[in-house]
Amino acid sequence: MAADRGASVIAWSGPLVVGIGASAGGLIAYEAFFAAMPADSGMVFVLVQHLDPDHESALAEILARYTAMPVDFARDGMIPVANTVTIIPPGTILTIHDGRLRLIRAPSVKARRMVVNLFLVSLADDQGPNAVGIILSGFGSDGTAGIAAIKERGGLTMCEAAFDHHAKLGMPQSAADSGFVDLVLPVEDMPAALLAYLA
């Protein structure tokens, strides 16, 4: 059960829940990330991508080529489990409460542009120091507030390095400039850093 924001950090058991946000250029970054991530890490991965609400997404099918982990779209009420990859469906807002994913239709274009922040803030509140927030390629600043929330609750934060050839620099640069990012890395190096953190 989530503690109130601002409460003392509490110890959590269970797998790390890794929330990964991206927009433009995110597909290439995801491919590189999961190509380097072992399928048996024991972590939960939740991908929050800016997706066109008027078209079906092939993201799950594409990423399944790069990982042996099951990859699927989120369903309301589902409990994400270790060694799986769950993706936000197009046109929705995804949050997590009491360990369960919650989905609603995005009420506006503005809300769709902030889906990364909305998920990561809920992840910080729900999982405390068990939360990991990662910002990959994308324009704009979505994800910066979410990264701050995770850092404030004792979780780990990362963003894609400016010199990474995959990156569109708006989202990762905004996160890095906030001062709440623990590690700024090429995306291919993030899985090793996560495994070292877990150990």
C-alpha positions in Angstrom: 0.0 0.0 0.0 1.4 3.4 -0.9 2.4 5.8 1.8 1.4 9.5 1.6 3.8 11.7 -0.3 6.1 13.4 2.1 6.0 10.6 4.6 9.2 8.9 5.6 10.7 6.5 3.1 9.7 2.9 4.0 11.3 -0.4 3.0 9.6 -2.4 0.2 10.0 -6.0 -0.7 9.2 -7.5 -4.1 10.6 -6.8 -7.6 11.8 -3.5 -8.7 9.2 -1.8 -10.9 10.9 0.0 -13.8 8.9 2.7 -15.5 10.3 3.8 -18.8 9.0 6.9 -20.6 9.7 7.9 -24.2 8.3 9.7 -27.2 9.9 10.5 -30.6 12.8 8.1 -31.1 11.6 5.8 -28.3 11.3 2.7 -30.4 15.0 2.6 -31.3 15.9 3.2 -27.7 13.6 0.5 -26.4 15.0 -2.0 -28.9 18.6 -1.2 -27.7 17.5 -1.4 -24.0 15.8 -4.8 -24.3 18.4 -6.3 -26.5 20.9 -5.8 -23.6 18.5 -6.7 -20.7 18.5 -10.3 -19.6 15.0 -11.9 -19.6 15.4 -13.2 -16.0 16.4 -10.0 -14.2 13.5 -10.3 -11.7 12.3 -6.8 -12.6 9.0 -5.5 -13.8 9.1 -3.2 -16.8 6.3 -0.8 -17.7 6.6 1.3 -20.9 4.8 4.6 -21.1 5.2 5.9 -24.7 3.5 8.7 -26.5 1.3 6.8 -28.9 -1.2 8.0 -31.6 -4.6 7.5 -30.0 -6.2 6.9 -33.4 -4.1 4.0 -34.5 -3.4 0.5 -33.1 0.2 0.2 -31.9 2.6 -2.5 -33.0 5.0 -1.7 -30.2 4.4 -5.0 -28.3 4.9 -7.1 -31.5 8.1 -5.2 -32.4 9.7 -5.4 -28.9 9.0 -9.1 -28.7 11.7 -9.5 -31.3 14.3 -8.1 -28.9 13.4 -9.9 -25.6 12.4 -13.3 -24.4 10.2 -11.7 -21.8 6.4 -11.6 -22.4 5.4 -8.3 -23.9 1.8 -7.1 -23.8 -0.4 -4.0 -23.4 -1.7 -3.1 -20.0 -5.2 -4.0 -18.9 -7.1 -2.2 -16.1 -6.6 -4.0 -12.8 -3.7 -6.2 -13.9 -0.8 -6.9 -11.5 2.5 -6.6 -13.4 4.8 -9.4 -12.5 8.6 -9.9 -12.7 10.3 -10.6 -16.0 7.5 -9.1 -18.1 7.1 -5.9 -20.2 3.8 -4.1 -20.1 3.0 -1.2 -22.4 0.5 1.7 -22.1 -2.3 1.3 -24.7 -2.9 4.2 -27.1 -5.1 7.0 -25.9 -5.0 6.1 -22.3 -3.7 7.3 -18.9 -1.9 4.6 -17.0 -1.2 4.7 -13.3 -0.4 2.1 -10.5 -2.2 1.9 -7.2 -1.8 -0.9 -4.6 0.4 -2.8 -7.1 -2.3 -2.8 -9.8 -2.3 -1.0 -13.1 -5.2 1.4 -13.7 -6.3 2.6 -17.1 -8.6 5.4 -18.1 -9.2 7.1 -21.4 -7.1 10.2 -21.8 -9.5 13.1 -21.3 -7.6 15.6 -23.5 -4.7 16.2 -25.8 -2.9 17.9 -22.9 -3.3 14.8 -20.7 -1.9 12.5 -23.4 1.2 14.7 -23.5 1.8 14.1 -19.8 1.3 10.3 -19.6 4.9 9.7 -18.5 4.7 12.1 -15.6 1.3 10.7 -14.5 2.6 7.2 -14.4 5.9 7.9 -12.8 4.3 10.0 -10.0 1.9 7.2 -9.3 4.8 4.7 -9.3 6.7 6.8 -6.8 3.7 7.0 -4.5 2.9 3.3 -4.9 6.3 1.7 -4.8 8.5 4.1 -2.9 12.2 3.0 -3.2 11.2 0.0 -5.2 10.5 2.3 -8.1 12.9 3.0 -11.0 12.2 5.8 -13.4 14.0 6.0 -16.8 13.5 8.7 -19.5 14.5 7.8 -23.0 14.4 9.7 -26.3 11.6 12.2 -26.9 10.8 15.9 -27.4 9.3 18.1 -24.7 9.6 17.7 -20.9 7.2 14.9 -20.1 8.7 12.7 -17.4 10.7 15.4 -15.5 8.1 15.8 -12.7 7.8 12.0 -12.4 11.6 11.6 -12.1 11.6 14.1 -9.3 8.8 12.2 -7.5 10.7 8.9 -7.7 14.0 10.4 -6.5 12.2 12.1 -3.6 10.7 8.8 -2.5 14.1 7.0 -2.6 13.9 5.3 -6.0 16.5 5.1 -8.8 16.4 7.5 -11.7 18.1 7.4 -15.1 18.0 9.2 -18.4 19.5 8.8 -21.8 22.7 10.6 -22.4 22.9 13.5 -24.8 25.7 11.9 -26.7 23.7 8.7 -27.3 23.0 8.4 -31.0 19.5 7.2 -30.3 18.3 10.2 -28.3 16.0 13.0 -29.2 17.1 15.3 -26.5 14.0 17.2 -25.1 12.8 14.7 -22.5 16.1 13.2 -21.3 17.7 16.7 -21.2 14.8 18.1 -19.3 15.1 15.3 -16.8 18.9 15.7 -16.4 18.6 19.4 -16.0 16.2 18.9 -13.0 19.0 17.6 -10.8 16.9 14.5 -9.9 18.7 12.0 -12.2 21.1 9.5 -10.6 22.6 8.2 -13.9 22.9 9.7 -17.3 23.9 6.8 -19.7 23.8 5.5 -23.2 20.7 3.3 -23.4 22.7 0.2 -24.1 24.5 0.7 -20.7 21.3 1.0 -18.6 20.6 -2.7 -18.2 24.0 -3.3 -16.7 23.5 -0.4 -14.3 20.1 -1.7 -13.3 21.5 -5.2 -12.6 24.3 -3.6 -10.5 21.8 -1.6 -8.6 19.7 -4.7 -7.9 22.7 -6.6 -6.7 
